[in-house]
C-alpha cells in the first residue's frame, strides 16, 4: 500500500491522500476510484475488494477542494463517494447540495458508512434520503463494485431521463417511498403479523421435524439483495445439509442454467442431492419460505415483489440491461413464482424480464392478483 500526497500548488492541502492498491491476488482487473471522507486515524482500517485508486479526505471542505481540482485537471472523477465520519447532518447536507449543483458531481453516488451511526441517526439519515445508500462495509465489501455499478446506473438513467419524463418519474418513484409505498408497508406488516400468529403451531411442528431428521440450525440465513441492491439477512427453514453452500462449485455441472447464453448467473439443480427428506417436503409445499414473514416485519422484504437474489446471482445483474429489476422490493411471492414456478423451461431472461415487468408496472390490484394466484403455485410440479 502506497500513501502519497496529491500534486497541489505548493503542496498546501495535506488533508487528503491518495491510496493505491494493486495486489493482483486480491483485486480484479477493473479499476475503481473511491473517494473516502474519513478521519486520518481510521485510514489503516479501510478495506477494499477491488483494484482501486482511493482518495481519502478528512472533512467536507477538503473534499470539495479535491473534487474541484480533479475536475479542473481533467482527472478521473470518483466512481463513488463514501462518508465514514461521525454524523454531521448540517455539514453533510450542505455538501450534498453542493454536489447536486454540479452536472458532473451530481452523477457520483454517495454512500454513508454505518460505522459511526447510532440507531436514531441511521433512521434519520435513511428517512432524509440525503445519500444513495447506507452500508455496513464489513458485510457489504464483498460486492462493493456491484453496488457502485448499480447506483451509477441509477444516477445515469436519472440524468438522461431529464429528456424523458416517463423514465424520470419511474426512477424517482421507484427509489423514494411515497404514499403508495407507505400503504404497501402498512399492509405488509398487518398481513405478516396475522400470518405469523395464525401459523405459529406450523412453525413449531416444522422446527421439530427438521431437528429430528438432522443436526444443525432450524433456520437457514444468508445474505440476499433486495430493492436498490440493499443487502439483508434472509431467513428460511433449513432444507439442506449444513454445509450446502460449500458444495455449489462441485455441483455446478448440474446447474439447470449452466448452459445459458446470458451473462446473468443463476444456480438451480433438479433433485438437488443436498436437500434432506424433510427439506424436500418443505420445498415442494413452499413451507420453507414461512420465516420470510419475519423479513417482511423487519422491512427487508414485501409480501409481493421480486425474488430476493443470492449475492452470487445479484452481482451479475447490475449492468444497465438488468439493473431495473432492483427497483422493486424483494417479495415472498411474485410474478415469476406464480407464472412458471417449478418448470424447467424457464430461461434466465424470462425470469429477469418478469422481474423488470413488475418493477415497471406494479399496483395494489396486481399485488392482490398475485396473492390470489399464489396458493395454486405452492405445490410444485418438479422437484427443483
Buried (B, 14 or more C-beta within 10 A) or exposed (E): EEEEEBEBEEEEBEBBBBBEBEEEEEBEEEBBBBBBBBEEEBBEEBEBBBBBBBBBBBBBEBBBBBBEBBEEEEBEBBBBBBBBBEBBEEEBEEBBEBBEEEEEBBBBBBBBBBBBBEEEBBEBBBEEEBBBBBBEBEEBBBBBBBBBBBBBBBBEBBEEBEEEEEBBEBBEEBBEBEEEBEEBBEBBBEBBEEBBEEBEEEBEEBBEBBBEEBEBEBEBBEBBBBBBBBBBEBBBBBBBBEEBEEBBEEBEEBBBBEEBEBEBBBBBBEEBEBBBEBBBBBBBEBBBBBBBBBBBBEBBBBBBBBBBBBBEBBBBBBEEBBBBBBBBBBBBBBBBBBBBBBEEEBBBBBBBBBBBBBBBEBEEEBBEBBBEBBEEBBEBEEEB
